[in-house]
Amino acid sequence: MKSPLVCAIVAMDEGRLIGREGALPWHVPEDLKRFRDLTSGHIVVMGRKTWESLPPKVRPLPGRLNIVVSRNPVALALPDGVLSASSPAEAIAKAAAVATEGQRVWIIGGAEVYREAIPLCSEVFLTVVKGRFSGDAWLAPFEDSFYLSDEASGEACSFRRYTRRSC
Ligand SMILES: NC(=O)c1ccc[n+]([C@@H]2O[C@H](COP(=O)([O-])OP(=O)(O)OC[C@H]3O[C@@H](n4cnc5c(N)ncnc54)[C@H](OP(=O)(O)O)[C@@H]3O)[C@@H](O)[C@H]2O)c1
């Protein structure tokens, strides 16, 4: 079978901020809906800190195979059905081994995992939340290796899709 498409999905503000004290700095329902619509039925890969930041009622994210990346995966005590990996590349390889036809691998953060995994992605689905918030986690620039292939406006944000230049 063909390798699954590997994509990142991320929301940042106009100053590239993505997180505050282990959580999102904003509540933007239209972006949460887009995240749910795009990733449901697929495979999601996240860093250990993002895993821990998920509210208990959506941990693991329902309707998706969850893979958590950690340098010490045996210490994680993950629930049944959730996989671990010792690097983003290993998480993508594990996802590829179990993906069914048409299933995508979604890299869903946080900052550390995006830094290592966006170079492995074919596409980045970026939400730009209007305004500037305060926080402690930022998205490293990635745009030079991609071109803007789609853009749409929402109420509180805009949605951009970037496709890798070599694709
Ligand atoms: N705005 C958005 O779209 C968005 C999306 C997701 C998350 N966030 C926010 O981002 C923040 C969290 O980001 P973060 O950078 O602090 O944490 P993170 O990327 O979620 O997790 C970092 C952890 O992942 C593991 N890890 C990362 N790179 C690894 C590698 N190369 N090999 C093995 N393990 C690796 C390590 O776990 P161990 O320490 O266990 O080894 C590391 O401590 C939170 O505020 C969260 O809300 C925002």
The ligand as an SDF file (V2000), in Angstrom:
LIG
                    3D

 48 52  0  0  0  0  0  0  0  0999 V2000
   -1.8400   26.0560   18.7850 N   0  0  0  0  0  0  0  0  0  0  0  0
   -1.7270   24.7810   18.4100 C   0  0  0  0  0  0  0  0  0  0  0  0
   -2.1080   24.3870   17.2910 O   0  0  0  0  0  0  0  0  0  0  0  0
   -1.1340   23.7810   19.3730 C   0  0  0  0  0  0  0  0  0  0  0  0
   -1.1280   22.4270   19.0800 C   0  0  0  0  0  0  0  0  0  0  0  0
   -0.5580   21.5350   19.9970 C   0  0  0  0  0  0  0  0  0  0  0  0
   -0.0200   22.0080   21.1840 C   0  0  0  0  0  0  0  0  0  0  0  0
   -0.0590   23.3460   21.4200 N   0  0  0  0  0  0  0  0  0  0  0  0
    0.5330   23.8970   22.6440 C   0  0  0  0  0  0  0  0  0  0  0  0
    1.9400   23.6740   22.6040 O   0  0  0  0  0  0  0  0  0  0  0  0
    2.4080   23.5730   23.9630 C   0  0  0  0  0  0  0  0  0  0  0  0
    3.2020   22.2970   24.1210 C   0  0  0  0  0  0  0  0  0  0  0  0
    4.3230   22.3320   23.2410 O   0  0  0  0  0  0  0  0  0  0  0  0
    5.7620   21.8350   23.7580 P   0  0  0  0  0  0  0  0  0  0  0  0
    6.7620   22.1390   22.7140 O   0  0  0  0  0  0  0  0  0  0  0  0
    5.9820   22.3910   25.1170 O   0  0  0  0  0  0  0  0  0  0  0  0
    5.5540   20.2850   23.9740 O   0  0  0  0  0  0  0  0  0  0  0  0
    5.2150   19.0420   22.9810 P   0  0  0  0  0  0  0  0  0  0  0  0
    5.9120   19.2200   21.6660 O   0  0  0  0  0  0  0  0  0  0  0  0
    3.7450   18.8030   22.9760 O   0  0  0  0  0  0  0  0  0  0  0  0
    5.8520   17.8480   23.8110 O   0  0  0  0  0  0  0  0  0  0  0  0
    7.2100   17.8630   24.0920 C   0  0  0  0  0  0  0  0  0  0  0  0
    7.5970   16.4920   24.5580 C   0  0  0  0  0  0  0  0  0  0  0  0
    7.4590   15.5630   23.4780 O   0  0  0  0  0  0  0  0  0  0  0  0
    8.5340   14.6440   23.4990 C   0  0  0  0  0  0  0  0  0  0  0  0
    9.4060   14.9030   22.3410 N   0  0  0  0  0  0  0  0  0  0  0  0
    9.4950   16.0320   21.5960 C   0  0  0  0  0  0  0  0  0  0  0  0
   10.4060   15.8860   20.6080 N   0  0  0  0  0  0  0  0  0  0  0  0
   10.8810   14.6230   20.7370 C   0  0  0  0  0  0  0  0  0  0  0  0
   11.8450   13.8480   20.0280 C   0  0  0  0  0  0  0  0  0  0  0  0
   12.5190   14.3720   18.9760 N   0  0  0  0  0  0  0  0  0  0  0  0
   12.0920   12.5920   20.4080 N   0  0  0  0  0  0  0  0  0  0  0  0
   11.4320   12.0390   21.4620 C   0  0  0  0  0  0  0  0  0  0  0  0
   10.5080   12.7310   22.1930 N   0  0  0  0  0  0  0  0  0  0  0  0
   10.2440   13.9930   21.8330 C   0  0  0  0  0  0  0  0  0  0  0  0
    9.2760   14.9010   24.7940 C   0  0  0  0  0  0  0  0  0  0  0  0
    8.5970   14.1430   25.7840 O   0  0  0  0  0  0  0  0  0  0  0  0
    9.3320   13.6040   27.1290 P   0  0  0  0  0  0  0  0  0  0  0  0
    9.6190   14.8310   27.9410 O   0  0  0  0  0  0  0  0  0  0  0  0
    8.3260   12.6760   27.7440 O   0  0  0  0  0  0  0  0  0  0  0  0
   10.5790   12.8960   26.6680 O   0  0  0  0  0  0  0  0  0  0  0  0
    9.0400   16.3950   24.9970 C   0  0  0  0  0  0  0  0  0  0  0  0
    9.1990   16.8320   26.3400 O   0  0  0  0  0  0  0  0  0  0  0  0
    1.1660   23.6030   24.8590 C   0  0  0  0  0  0  0  0  0  0  0  0
    0.9600   24.9230   25.3050 O   0  0  0  0  0  0  0  0  0  0  0  0
    0.0630   23.2080   23.9100 C   0  0  0  0  0  0  0  0  0  0  0  0
   -1.2080   23.6930   24.3040 O   0  0  0  0  0  0  0  0  0  0  0  0
   -0.6000   24.2300   20.5560 C   0  0  0  0  0  0  0  0  0  0  0  0
  1  2  1  0
  2  3  2  0
  2  4  1  0
  4  5  1  0
  4 48  2  0
  5  6  2  0
  6  7  1  0
  7  8  2  0
  8  9  1  0
  8 48  1  0
  9 10  1  0
  9 46  1  0
 10 11  1  0
 11 12  1  0
 11 44  1  0
 12 13  1  0
 13 14  1  0
 14 15  2  0
 14 16  1  0
 14 17  1  0
 17 18  1  0
 18 19  2  0
 18 20  1  0
 18 21  1  0
 21 22  1  0
 22 23  1  0
 23 24  1  0
 23 42  1  0
 24 25  1  0
 25 26  1  0
 25 36  1  0
 26 27  1  0
 26 35  1  0
 27 28  2  0
 28 29  1  0
 29 30  1  0
 29 35  2  0
 30 31  1  0
 30 32  2  0
 32 33  1  0
 33 34  2  0
 34 35  1  0
 36 37  1  0
 36 42  1  0
 37 38  1  0
 38 39  2  0
 38 40  1  0
 38 41  1  0
 42 43  1  0
 44 45  1  0
 44 46  1  0
 46 47  1  0
M  CHG  2   8   1  16  -1
M  END
$$$$
